[in-house]
Amino acid sequence: MNIINSKILLNLKNIPGWSVPSKIVVFECDDWGSLRMPSGLVYNKMLESGMPVDKSRYTRFDTLADKDDLYALFEVLLNYKDVNQKPAVFTPVCNVANPDFDKIKASNFKEYANEPFTTTLERYNRHPETFKLWLQGIAEGIFIPQSHGREHLTVQLWMRKLQEGNKWVHLGFEYGFCSVEAIGIPGPARQFRPEFFVQKMEDIGFLRESIPDGISLFEKIFGFKPVAFVPSNDIFHPILEPALSNTGVQFLYTGHRSIVYNPDGTQYSKRHIFGERSTSGLIYYMRNCAFEPTDFAYKGIGLTLNQIEAAFRWKKPAIISTHRVNFVGGIDPQNRKRGLDELKLLLNAIVKRWPDVVFMSTADLFASFKNAGKY
């Protein structure tokens, strides 16, 4: 794609949908709470076994956040203020549960079981004060979670491969690692990451139950209900929307053009507009910017700034997509340093270029839309 076409598309996607009078920046950061690579030791074990875990930054660096990760991130956010002298804000898009490996193994892999991510933090020896920092970030208004679903795992497909005795899946299981590259996995469900990938019609019932269960657990952990739901890997079948709407969630993240995967292997695409309401009453919203400083192809903050500029040109909030992997250092502290150094550059550039910028969480953004009578 040439530069001219790229700029045209950058602007076109921002034209339709709800607009805002202010220059609003929202950071939505995915994958918090979910397991990826348990530790550097497990990474080395998987690499020695022949798994290509070094080929993806997620299996190379992504792991549960610890106290040091949160402290370092909060320090950066608090250092940059908007026009109202409020600090930058992250919306950690959070999975609230992970597999309970002990119980699954005790059932001889016949029954799935999970645990709250707060229990997983203890199981994986994160600092006892780690979750206290989550709560502190919420109290200070700089780290306000929304829902990423219950697990970041294609549970039933993963369980079927365990029951079939798949060598690689079982090897990963023994070390608490689920994101395995296994033969015979449909492309969209690669590494068993999308919770709502539907391989068989019998999966629908399980997923319909997991949605309210995940929202209930979210409220139990954090003390409030999420207003927004971001399906993992951007996969969510419309047949599941009523179950989500019934939980009280109001906003469903989707792409400007989303792919719907059917159990029979067929697929189709749907186009969405920011603020469009579904038949089940959910309001679709999209992100229009990206910031992935630890991506192997990352070339600096320029692209993100151009995306923000296009959003502001069309009076749209700049909703920036990013991921936990950019800001954690449990496997490699240099990974966290790279991510935070680039975040500092980005935030500094934002407040200098747009001194009237307003930092908001996702919840604050949608509250502002409600106050403006959008819904």
Summary of the structure (lengths in Angstrom):
residues: 375
radius of gyration: 20.1
end to end distance: 37.0
largest distance: 58.9
contacts: 1223
relative contact order: 0.19
helix: 44%
strand: 15%
